[in-house]
Amino acid sequence: MVTPIYTLFDTPVKARMSAEDYIASPQSEQKSDLIEGVFVMASPAPFEHEDVQGMLLTTMRLFVNTNRLGVVLGENEVYVQGAPDLAVEIISPSSRQYDSVEKLVNCGRFGVQEYWLVDPIERMATLYGNVNGQLMALPVQEGVLRSRRLPGFWLGLEWIFPAEGAARPSELEIAREPGLI
C-alpha cells in the first residue's frame, strides 16, 4: 500500500535526512531548504519575487542599520545557528505549500518571533506573531504592515504592490517616510 503524502509532515521517517547530512551535502550550497527532514530544491524565482525581495531587503537593511538593531540577511547569505527574530517569505508558484504551511509551522516551532508571508501573485501580505510556539496571524491596519520585532518599522502595502501602471517608490524614498530613518 502506498501512503499518500499531502504535506512534508507526512513523509516517512526513513525518507528524511538529518540537518547534519543536509549541511554536509553539496546540494545545500544551492537555493534549497530542509523541511521536516526533506530536501527541497527551490525553482528559480520569478521576476516579481526578486523585485519584491530586493525592495524588502534593502528597506529593512536601511532601517535596521540606521537604528543599530542588528543585521538583516538575505537568503543563502550565510548559515546562522538558531532562529531569526523576523523571517520574510515571498511566495513563488512552486513554493506556495511550503511557505504557507510547513515553513510557517516550523518557524513558529523553532522560535521565529515574527513571520511575514508576502504573496506577489495575490498582491497581499500576512504578518504572523509567535504565541507559545505557534505563529498566529496579526491584524494589518489599513494597508500598513507594522513590525512588532522592529519597533518603528512599517511599510505601506501599496509600496510593495503598487497599483497597475504605477511605479514603486525607491527604497530611499520609502526610507525617508516619517519615522523610518
BATOR-112216 format. One record per residue: residue number from 0; residue in one letter; x, y, z of N, C-alpha, C in turn. Coordinates in steps of 0.02 Angstrom, whole numbers, plus 50000, padded with zeros to 5 digits. Atoms other than C-alpha are relative to their C-alpha. Example, Ala and Ser with C-alpha at 12.3 -4.5 7.8 and 13.67 -1.06 7.14 Angstrom:
<atoms>
+-----+---------+-------+-------+-------+-------+-------+-------+-------+-------+-------+
: num : residuo :  n.xx :  n.yy :  n.zz : ca.xx : ca.yy : ca.zz :  c.xx :  c.yy :  c.zz :
+-----+---------+-------+-------+-------+-------+-------+-------+-------+-------+-------+
:   0 :       a : 50045 : 49941 : 50000 : 50615 : 49775 : 50390 : 50045 : 50060 : 50000 :
:   1 :       s : 49958 : 49941 : 49997 : 50684 : 49947 : 50357 : 49961 : 50055 : 50037 :
+-----+---------+-------+-------+-------+-------+-------+-------+-------+-------+-------+
</atoms>
This chain:
<atoms>
+-----+---------+-------+-------+-------+-------+-------+-------+-------+-------+-------+
: num : residuo :  n.xx :  n.yy :  n.zz : ca.xx : ca.yy : ca.zz :  c.xx :  c.yy :  c.zz :
+-----+---------+-------+-------+-------+-------+-------+-------+-------+-------+-------+
:   0 :       m : 50042 : 49942 : 50000 : 50000 : 50000 : 50000 : 50044 : 50062 : 50000 :
:   1 :       v : 49964 : 49937 : 50004 : 50063 : 50174 : 49956 : 49968 : 50050 : 50048 :
:   2 :       t : 50024 : 49950 : 49953 : 50050 : 50306 : 50091 : 49999 : 50067 : 49964 :
:   3 :       p : 50001 : 49935 : 50034 : 49990 : 50471 : 50017 : 50036 : 50053 : 50042 :
:   4 :       i : 49965 : 49946 : 49967 : 50096 : 50622 : 50057 : 49967 : 50065 : 49978 :
:   5 :       y : 50035 : 49938 : 50015 : 49994 : 50782 : 50066 : 50043 : 50061 : 50017 :
:   6 :       t : 49953 : 49948 : 49982 : 50123 : 50889 : 50155 : 50065 : 49965 : 50019 :
:   7 :       l : 49936 : 50030 : 49981 : 50305 : 50861 : 50201 : 49997 : 49968 : 50068 :
:   8 :       f : 50007 : 50031 : 49935 : 50247 : 50818 : 50376 : 49981 : 49926 : 49994 :
:   9 :       d : 50021 : 50069 : 50011 : 50179 : 50656 : 50301 : 50056 : 49955 : 49974 :
:  10 :       t : 49944 : 50039 : 50027 : 50350 : 50599 : 50236 : 50022 : 49947 : 50050 :
:  11 :       p : 49977 : 50053 : 49954 : 50401 : 50430 : 50310 : 50068 : 50017 : 50030 :
:  12 :       v : 49937 : 49986 : 49964 : 50543 : 50441 : 50438 : 50060 : 49974 : 49961 :
:  13 :       k : 49942 : 50029 : 50034 : 50656 : 50327 : 50336 : 50019 : 50040 : 49937 :
:  14 :       a : 49986 : 49960 : 50060 : 50647 : 50451 : 50189 : 50026 : 50069 : 50018 :
:  15 :       r : 49978 : 49934 : 49979 : 50705 : 50600 : 50292 : 50075 : 50002 : 50010 :
:  16 :       m : 49929 : 49992 : 49988 : 50880 : 50671 : 50312 : 50011 : 50045 : 50060 :
:  17 :       s : 49985 : 49959 : 49941 : 50963 : 50749 : 50463 : 50027 : 50068 : 49978 :
:  18 :       a : 49972 : 49934 : 50014 : 51017 : 50931 : 50473 : 50074 : 49995 : 49984 :
:  19 :       e : 49928 : 50009 : 50011 : 51198 : 50873 : 50481 : 50013 : 49973 : 49929 :
:  20 :       d : 49993 : 50027 : 50067 : 51177 : 50771 : 50321 : 49985 : 50053 : 49947 :
:  21 :       y : 50018 : 49947 : 50047 : 51094 : 50918 : 50235 : 50057 : 50051 : 49993 :
:  22 :       i : 49946 : 49950 : 50001 : 51232 : 51041 : 50283 : 50061 : 49972 : 49964 :
:  23 :       a : 49942 : 50031 : 50032 : 51365 : 50917 : 50225 : 49989 : 49986 : 49926 :
:  24 :       s : 50017 : 50015 : 50070 : 51275 : 50889 : 50059 : 50020 : 50057 : 49954 :
:  25 :       p : 49982 : 49947 : 50047 : 51344 : 50983 : 49908 : 49938 : 50038 : 49974 :
:  26 :       q : 50061 : 49967 : 50024 : 51163 : 51021 : 49857 : 49978 : 50056 : 50047 :
:  27 :       s : 50021 : 49948 : 49953 : 51141 : 51127 : 50015 : 50030 : 50067 : 49982 :
:  28 :       e : 49970 : 49936 : 50021 : 51251 : 51258 : 49932 : 49955 : 50035 : 49949 :
:  29 :       q : 50049 : 49971 : 50046 : 51110 : 51286 : 49806 : 49942 : 50027 : 50041 :
:  30 :       k : 50060 : 49975 : 49966 : 50949 : 51377 : 49849 : 49955 : 49941 : 50016 :
:  31 :       s : 50038 : 50058 : 49979 : 50863 : 51242 : 49949 : 49982 : 50007 : 50074 :
:  32 :       d : 50020 : 50002 : 49930 : 50782 : 51203 : 50115 : 49998 : 49928 : 50023 :
:  33 :       l : 50013 : 50064 : 49969 : 50772 : 51058 : 50234 : 49938 : 50010 : 50043 :
:  34 :       i : 50064 : 49991 : 49966 : 50591 : 51048 : 50288 : 49975 : 49932 : 50022 :
:  35 :       e : 50022 : 50064 : 49972 : 50537 : 50908 : 50404 : 50043 : 49942 : 49975 :
:  36 :       g : 49954 : 50052 : 50021 : 50692 : 50811 : 50351 : 49999 : 49986 : 49925 :
:  37 :       v : 50005 : 50011 : 50072 : 50651 : 50826 : 50166 : 50039 : 50056 : 49965 :
:  38 :       f : 49961 : 49953 : 50039 : 50774 : 50909 : 50048 : 49955 : 50029 : 49946 :
:  39 :       v : 50044 : 49967 : 50049 : 50677 : 51037 : 49945 : 50043 : 50049 : 49960 :
:  40 :       m : 49962 : 49956 : 50045 : 50765 : 51115 : 49796 : 49953 : 50052 : 49972 :
:  41 :       a : 50044 : 49945 : 50023 : 50693 : 51285 : 49751 : 50007 : 50010 : 49925 :
:  42 :       s : 49999 : 49980 : 50070 : 50646 : 51332 : 49574 : 50025 : 50071 : 49996 :
:  43 :       p : 49980 : 49929 : 50007 : 50717 : 51494 : 49505 : 49940 : 50045 : 50014 :
:  44 :       a : 50054 : 49955 : 49982 : 50615 : 51638 : 49572 : 49979 : 50042 : 49940 :
:  45 :       p : 50024 : 49956 : 50054 : 50505 : 51737 : 49452 : 50020 : 50073 : 50013 :
:  46 :       f : 49981 : 49930 : 49996 : 50538 : 51921 : 49418 : 49966 : 50035 : 50059 :
:  47 :       e : 50038 : 49965 : 49947 : 50401 : 51982 : 49538 : 50028 : 49983 : 50069 :
:  48 :       h : 49971 : 50023 : 49936 : 50476 : 51879 : 49680 : 50065 : 50038 : 50014 :
:  49 :       e : 49935 : 49968 : 49992 : 50650 : 51950 : 49654 : 49993 : 50076 : 50010 :
:  50 :       d : 50011 : 49928 : 49994 : 50585 : 52128 : 49634 : 49976 : 50018 : 50071 :
:  51 :       v : 50026 : 49988 : 49932 : 50486 : 52121 : 49798 : 50054 : 49985 : 50052 :
:  52 :       q : 49948 : 50018 : 49952 : 50628 : 52034 : 49888 : 50054 : 50054 : 50004 :
:  53 :       g : 49949 : 49948 : 50000 : 50754 : 52166 : 49836 : 49977 : 50062 : 50037 :
:  54 :       m : 50027 : 49941 : 49966 : 50642 : 52307 : 49896 : 49996 : 49989 : 50075 :
:  55 :       l : 50007 : 50014 : 49928 : 50604 : 52225 : 50064 : 50068 : 49995 : 50034 :
:  56 :       l : 49934 : 50010 : 49971 : 50785 : 52175 : 50095 : 50036 : 50067 : 50009 :
:  57 :       t : 49966 : 49935 : 49997 : 50854 : 52348 : 50055 : 49967 : 50046 : 50051 :
:  58 :       t : 50036 : 49955 : 49954 : 50719 : 52441 : 50153 : 50011 : 49978 : 50073 :
:  59 :       m : 49988 : 50024 : 49932 : 50738 : 52330 : 50307 : 50072 : 50013 : 50021 :
:  60 :       r : 49929 : 49988 : 49983 : 50928 : 52344 : 50299 : 50012 : 50073 : 50017 :
:  61 :       l : 49992 : 49929 : 49985 : 50919 : 52534 : 50292 : 49975 : 50016 : 50070 :
:  62 :       f : 50030 : 49987 : 49934 : 50805 : 52537 : 50444 : 50041 : 49969 : 50056 :
:  63 :       v : 49964 : 50035 : 49947 : 50899 : 52407 : 50546 : 50070 : 50029 : 50010 :
:  64 :       n : 49933 : 49971 : 49993 : 51071 : 52480 : 50508 : 49998 : 50070 : 50029 :
:  65 :       t : 50006 : 49932 : 49975 : 51016 : 52659 : 50540 : 49986 : 50001 : 50075 :
:  66 :       n : 50020 : 50003 : 49929 : 50941 : 52610 : 50708 : 50043 : 49952 : 50041 :
:  67 :       r : 49953 : 50046 : 49967 : 51082 : 52487 : 50751 : 49963 : 49945 : 50039 :
:  68 :       l : 50042 : 50052 : 49968 : 50958 : 52346 : 50785 : 50026 : 49930 : 49989 :
:  69 :       g : 49975 : 50067 : 50014 : 51060 : 52200 : 50719 : 50022 : 49995 : 49928 :
:  70 :       v : 49979 : 50013 : 50069 : 51087 : 52126 : 50548 : 49942 : 49970 : 49961 :
:  71 :       v : 50051 : 50028 : 50045 : 50974 : 52086 : 50400 : 50036 : 49959 : 49948 :
:  72 :       l : 49969 : 50045 : 50049 : 51022 : 51936 : 50294 : 49949 : 49980 : 49948 :
:  73 :       g : 50042 : 50027 : 50053 : 50952 : 51881 : 50128 : 50007 : 49925 : 49998 :
:  74 :       e : 49997 : 50073 : 50004 : 50926 : 51702 : 50076 : 50070 : 49978 : 49978 :
:  75 :       n : 49936 : 50033 : 50017 : 51080 : 51591 : 50064 : 50061 : 50043 : 50011 :
:  76 :       e : 49941 : 49958 : 49989 : 51197 : 51726 : 50129 : 50049 : 49965 : 50046 :
:  77 :       v : 49955 : 50031 : 49952 : 51265 : 51626 : 50274 : 49957 : 49952 : 50043 :
:  78 :       y : 50034 : 50044 : 49954 : 51220 : 51482 : 50389 : 50003 : 50032 : 50069 :
:  79 :       v : 50003 : 49970 : 49934 : 51163 : 51550 : 50557 : 49968 : 49950 : 50048 :
:  80 :       q : 50028 : 50045 : 49949 : 51135 : 51445 : 50713 : 49943 : 50034 : 50035 :
:  81 :       g : 50057 : 49972 : 49965 : 50965 : 51475 : 50789 : 49951 : 50034 : 49954 :
:  82 :       a : 50054 : 49969 : 50039 : 50806 : 51559 : 50733 : 50008 : 50075 : 49996 :
:  83 :       p : 50000 : 49927 : 50005 : 50796 : 51737 : 50667 : 49941 : 50028 : 50040 :
:  84 :       d : 50056 : 49967 : 49967 : 50686 : 51861 : 50759 : 49943 : 50009 : 49952 :
:  85 :       l : 50050 : 49986 : 50051 : 50596 : 51900 : 50597 : 50021 : 49964 : 49936 :
:  86 :       a : 49988 : 50033 : 50064 : 50582 : 51796 : 50438 : 49949 : 50024 : 49950 :
:  87 :       v : 50044 : 49980 : 50054 : 50509 : 51852 : 50273 : 50003 : 49947 : 49946 :
:  88 :       e : 50005 : 50048 : 50055 : 50449 : 51725 : 50146 : 49959 : 50032 : 49944 :
:  89 :       i : 50037 : 49975 : 50059 : 50398 : 51780 : 49972 : 49978 : 49938 : 49961 :
:  90 :       i : 50028 : 50059 : 50031 : 50284 : 51652 : 49894 : 50014 : 50001 : 49925 :
:  91 :       s : 49995 : 50012 : 50072 : 50327 : 51585 : 49722 : 49950 : 49946 : 49983 :
:  92 :       p : 50049 : 50051 : 50017 : 50207 : 51475 : 49625 : 50022 : 49929 : 50022 :
:  93 :       s : 49976 : 50067 : 49983 : 50318 : 51323 : 49660 : 50008 : 49989 : 50075 :
:  94 :       s : 49987 : 50008 : 49928 : 50335 : 51358 : 49848 : 49940 : 50017 : 50043 :
:  95 :       r : 50059 : 49978 : 49962 : 50158 : 51408 : 49899 : 49985 : 49953 : 50059 :
:  96 :       q : 50014 : 50048 : 49947 : 50128 : 51248 : 50001 : 50053 : 50003 : 50055 :
:  97 :       y : 49946 : 49999 : 49950 : 50298 : 51251 : 50087 : 49999 : 50063 : 50042 :
:  98 :       d : 49996 : 49936 : 49965 : 50294 : 51435 : 50131 : 49941 : 50013 : 50046 :
:  99 :       s : 50060 : 49983 : 49961 : 50115 : 51445 : 50194 : 49979 : 49945 : 50049 :
: 100 :       v : 50018 : 50054 : 49952 : 50108 : 51278 : 50286 : 50062 : 49977 : 50038 :
: 101 :       e : 49943 : 50030 : 49965 : 50271 : 51187 : 50326 : 50047 : 50052 : 50030 :
: 102 :       k : 49953 : 49950 : 49973 : 50386 : 51338 : 50344 : 49967 : 50041 : 50055 :
: 103 :       l : 50036 : 49963 : 49948 : 50254 : 51433 : 50443 : 49999 : 49962 : 50066 :
: 104 :       v : 50002 : 50041 : 49940 : 50234 : 51290 : 50566 : 50069 : 49994 : 50031 :
: 105 :       n : 49933 : 50010 : 49973 : 50420 : 51259 : 50582 : 50031 : 50065 : 50026 :
: 106 :       c : 49973 : 49936 : 49974 : 50465 : 51443 : 50602 : 49972 : 50014 : 50070 :
: 107 :       g : 50029 : 49992 : 49933 : 50345 : 51452 : 50748 : 50030 : 49952 : 50050 :
: 108 :       r : 49974 : 50052 : 49955 : 50406 : 51290 : 50823 : 50072 : 50013 : 50021 :
: 109 :       f : 49929 : 49991 : 49985 : 50589 : 51340 : 50813 : 50018 : 50071 : 50024 :
: 110 :       g : 49988 : 49938 : 49965 : 50568 : 51514 : 50886 : 50000 : 50065 : 49961 :
: 111 :       v : 50007 : 49937 : 50037 : 50545 : 51640 : 50746 : 49944 : 50040 : 50032 :
: 112 :       q : 50050 : 49959 : 49964 : 50451 : 51783 : 50831 : 49952 : 50036 : 49954 :
: 113 :       e : 50044 : 49966 : 50048 : 50381 : 51866 : 50675 : 50014 : 49971 : 49931 :
: 114 :       y : 49995 : 50031 : 50066 : 50347 : 51793 : 50503 : 49957 : 50040 : 49952 :
: 115 :       w : 50037 : 49964 : 50052 : 50297 : 51893 : 50350 : 49992 : 49954 : 49941 :
: 116 :       l : 50014 : 50041 : 50059 : 50215 : 51794 : 50211 : 49974 : 50047 : 49946 :
: 117 :       v : 50014 : 49951 : 50052 : 50217 : 51902 : 50055 : 49983 : 49963 : 49936 :
: 118 :       d : 50026 : 50037 : 50058 : 50117 : 51845 : 49904 : 49994 : 50047 : 49939 :
: 119 :       p : 50004 : 49957 : 50059 : 50157 : 51935 : 49739 : 49943 : 49981 : 49952 :
: 120 :       i : 50054 : 50021 : 50045 : 50025 : 51833 : 49647 : 49934 : 50029 : 50023 :
: 121 :       e : 50063 : 49973 : 49972 : 49881 : 51883 : 49763 : 50007 : 50074 : 50020 :
: 122 :       r : 49986 : 49931 : 49983 : 49965 : 52052 : 49798 : 49976 : 50017 : 50071 :
: 123 :       m : 50018 : 49991 : 49930 : 49945 : 52035 : 49985 : 50057 : 49976 : 50044 :
: 124 :       a : 49951 : 50023 : 49951 : 50048 : 52007 : 50141 : 49964 : 49985 : 50065 :
: 125 :       t : 50027 : 50019 : 49935 : 50007 : 51921 : 50304 : 50057 : 49999 : 50050 :
: 126 :       l : 49950 : 50000 : 49946 : 50105 : 51953 : 50464 : 49977 : 49952 : 50054 :
: 127 :       y : 50014 : 50048 : 49946 : 50116 : 51819 : 50598 : 50045 : 50016 : 50059 :
: 128 :       g : 49962 : 49992 : 49938 : 50172 : 51834 : 50779 : 50001 : 49934 : 50037 :
: 129 :       n : 49993 : 50063 : 49964 : 50234 : 51692 : 50888 : 49963 : 50003 : 50067 :
: 130 :       v : 50037 : 50007 : 49938 : 50114 : 51641 : 51026 : 50010 : 49929 : 50024 :
: 131 :       n : 49986 : 50066 : 49971 : 50180 : 51495 : 51130 : 50022 : 49949 : 49947 :
: 132 :       g : 49972 : 50047 : 50049 : 50275 : 51418 : 50984 : 49957 : 49991 : 49938 :
: 133 :       q : 50042 : 50005 : 50060 : 50138 : 51443 : 50855 : 49992 : 50071 : 49971 :
: 134 :       l : 50008 : 49935 : 50033 : 50132 : 51584 : 50728 : 49927 : 50012 : 49985 :
: 135 :       m : 50070 : 49981 : 50009 : 49964 : 51671 : 50729 : 49997 : 50064 : 49959 :
: 136 :       a : 50007 : 49941 : 50042 : 49904 : 51799 : 50601 : 49987 : 50062 : 50042 :
: 137 :       l : 50008 : 49936 : 49966 : 49916 : 51979 : 50658 : 49957 : 50046 : 49955 :
: 138 :       p : 50041 : 49956 : 50041 : 49794 : 52113 : 50601 : 50045 : 50050 : 49962 :
: 139 :       v : 49967 : 49949 : 50041 : 49852 : 52228 : 50460 : 49955 : 50060 : 50000 :
: 140 :       q : 50041 : 49940 : 49993 : 49792 : 52406 : 50486 : 50002 : 50042 : 49936 :
: 141 :       e : 50009 : 49955 : 50056 : 49728 : 52499 : 50333 : 50058 : 49998 : 49950 :
: 142 :       g : 49947 : 50006 : 50050 : 49860 : 52433 : 50211 : 50069 : 50016 : 50025 :
: 143 :       v : 49934 : 49986 : 49972 : 50006 : 52462 : 50330 : 50024 : 49938 : 50038 :
: 144 :       l : 49969 : 50056 : 49965 : 50120 : 52321 : 50385 : 50046 : 50028 : 50054 :
: 145 :       r : 49959 : 49975 : 49945 : 50193 : 52359 : 50557 : 50034 : 49942 : 50035 :
: 146 :       s : 49962 : 50052 : 49967 : 50331 : 52252 : 50627 : 49995 : 50009 : 50076 :
: 147 :       r : 49998 : 49999 : 49927 : 50320 : 52206 : 50810 : 50071 : 49985 : 50026 :
: 148 :       r : 49931 : 50017 : 49980 : 50502 : 52146 : 50813 : 50048 : 50057 : 49984 :
: 149 :       l : 49959 : 49942 : 50017 : 50573 : 52304 : 50733 : 49959 : 50063 : 50016 :
: 150 :       p : 50041 : 49943 : 49979 : 50493 : 52446 : 50832 : 50011 : 50060 : 49954 :
: 151 :       g : 49997 : 49942 : 50044 : 50452 : 52590 : 50715 : 50003 : 49983 : 49927 :
: 152 :       f : 49996 : 50020 : 50071 : 50470 : 52490 : 50554 : 49930 : 49985 : 49974 :
: 153 :       w : 50064 : 50012 : 50032 : 50319 : 52495 : 50441 : 50006 : 50010 : 49925 :
: 154 :       l : 50001 : 49994 : 50072 : 50281 : 52479 : 50257 : 49928 : 50005 : 49976 :
: 155 :       g : 50066 : 49997 : 50031 : 50132 : 52531 : 50154 : 49994 : 49943 : 49949 :
: 156 :       l : 50010 : 50056 : 50047 : 50061 : 52384 : 50058 : 50005 : 50024 : 49928 :
: 157 :       e : 49996 : 49973 : 50069 : 50050 : 52497 : 49904 : 50072 : 50011 : 49978 :
: 158 :       w : 49929 : 49996 : 50019 : 50240 : 52516 : 49911 : 50025 : 49932 : 49975 :
: 159 :       i : 49980 : 50068 : 50020 : 50261 : 52328 : 49898 : 49966 : 49982 : 49934 :
: 160 :       f : 50040 : 50017 : 50059 : 50123 : 52308 : 49769 : 49967 : 50064 : 49974 :
: 161 :       p : 50031 : 49939 : 50026 : 50095 : 52473 : 49677 : 49942 : 49984 : 49953 :
: 162 :       a : 50058 : 50008 : 50045 : 49935 : 52497 : 49579 : 50025 : 49987 : 49929 :
: 163 :       e : 49984 : 50016 : 50069 : 49934 : 52434 : 49400 : 50022 : 50064 : 49963 :
: 164 :       g : 49974 : 49943 : 50037 : 50040 : 52553 : 49295 : 50037 : 50051 : 50041 :
: 165 :       a : 49965 : 49953 : 49956 : 50108 : 52647 : 49446 : 50070 : 49973 : 50016 :
: 166 :       a : 49932 : 50020 : 49982 : 50292 : 52645 : 49491 : 50006 : 49994 : 50075 :
: 167 :       r : 49985 : 50007 : 49929 : 50352 : 52584 : 49659 : 50048 : 50055 : 50020 :
: 168 :       p : 49951 : 49951 : 49977 : 50440 : 52718 : 49761 : 50068 : 49965 : 50010 :
: 169 :       s : 49934 : 50030 : 49988 : 50627 : 52690 : 49777 : 50007 : 49984 : 50074 :
: 170 :       e : 49987 : 50018 : 49930 : 50696 : 52613 : 49935 : 50018 : 50062 : 50041 :
: 171 :       l : 49981 : 49939 : 49965 : 50770 : 52782 : 49980 : 49939 : 50044 : 50013 :
: 172 :       e : 50062 : 49962 : 49989 : 50601 : 52869 : 49956 : 49959 : 49970 : 50057 :
: 173 :       i : 50037 : 50034 : 49946 : 50519 : 52738 : 50068 : 50034 : 50014 : 50067 :
: 174 :       a : 49964 : 49990 : 49938 : 50655 : 52757 : 50199 : 49992 : 50071 : 50027 :
: 175 :       r : 50008 : 49931 : 49979 : 50627 : 52945 : 50203 : 49931 : 50015 : 50029 :
: 176 :       e : 50066 : 49991 : 49971 : 50446 : 52921 : 50257 : 50008 : 50015 : 50075 :
: 177 :       p : 49993 : 49981 : 49929 : 50415 : 52993 : 50432 : 50010 : 49939 : 50046 :
: 178 :       g : 49988 : 50051 : 49949 : 50490 : 52885 : 50567 : 50041 : 49940 : 49978 :
: 179 :       l : 49962 : 50058 : 50020 : 50582 : 52759 : 50460 : 50075 : 50008 : 50011 :
: 180 :       i : 49929 : 49987 : 49985 : 50757 : 52835 : 50460 : 50008 : 50074 : 50017 :
+-----+---------+-------+-------+-------+-------+-------+-------+-------+-------+-------+
</atoms>
